[in-house]
Amino acid sequence: GRFVSPLSTQSPAINVVRQ
């Protein structure tokens, strides 16, 4: 979600889904 993780760097879409 809003936390910064290595996965979010690769998949910004997942970062939005996992809020």
C-alpha angles and dihedrals in degrees: 000000000000093000117097112243134165089244092056089056090060098036113029088172092063089048089061094046094050098061 
